[in-house]
Amino acid sequence: MEKSFQENNLSGLGMGTWGIGEDASKKKDELAALRYGLDNGIKVIDTAEMYGEGKSEKLIGEAIKGYDRSQIFLISKFYPYHASPELERQSLEKSLKRLGTDYLDLYLLHWRGDKRLSETVRGLKELQKEGLIRHWGVSNFDVADLEELFSVPGGKDCFANEDLYNLSERGVEYDVLPWQEKHSVSFIGYSPFNSGKGDSIRITNNLKIVARAHNVTPHQIMLAWTLRHGNVLSIPKAGTVKHMKENIAAQDIKLTSDEIKLIDNDFPQPTEKTPLAMI
């Protein structure tokens, strides 16, 4: 069983799709952005049944038509209230239909609910056994949640956990990232620009200085920062080809230790446990 994105030959950059597919007037641009990403080496697409109540999945299904499915790593998520074997199956079947595919590469519990983790895992293992999903995982889990997950039958087969991670939300660096590295659970960081909260990360002078040194935008520096260690899959959304190009270019930015120190001055590393940030 593959246990890391590296073993799947996937880069540290994927395509997030929260909010995509919900506005018909943007459809043409959004399709073009997704296809540009696929044409330029981005293999991972992350979505969820929650996004536009299936509209995001439908748009992705349209975008990937004609592409070699084996070259795309498709991630979707199910609601916590669908986290029992029967409802997981129903959710998955609907997601697969909208995406126009017969399997998912990774299926995630979107956040903790009141269903027993043992039941959730049992259902996911069944779907995996049938080949409907290649891997399963979780999202918005803190260390205590992950430890509980690992204590239930089959829980240690969790492939990935997806949490909020960006310059202004670094709490996972204190404990979640080290824990996942130790237990070989891949880490997916969502909202690298914090835009899901309806606000964005403040553009400080130091961010501007670093951006000027690389002749890029501060947002590209923010994204490059999340990719700096090679142990995070970052999934920014891009609704236009221009934005997708900028995201792709950010992969080539190599931040120096001095530049990272400058950024740390404005956005300090966590020195203690903080509650898990979520959007």
Protein Blocks (a to p, Z undefined) as FASTA:
>chain_A
ZZbfklnopafbdcdfehihkamklmmmmmmmmmmmmmnopabdcddfklonhmlmmmmm
mmmgoiafklpccdddddfklmcfklmmmmmmmmmmmnopabdfbdcdfbacfbdfklmm
mmmmmmmmnopafbdcdehiafklmmmmmmpghklmpfbdcddddfklmklmmmmmmmmm
mnopacddehklommnopacdddfklmmmmmmnopafklmmmmmmmmnopaccddddfbf
klmmmmmmmmmpccdfklmmmmmmmmccdfbdcddddZZ
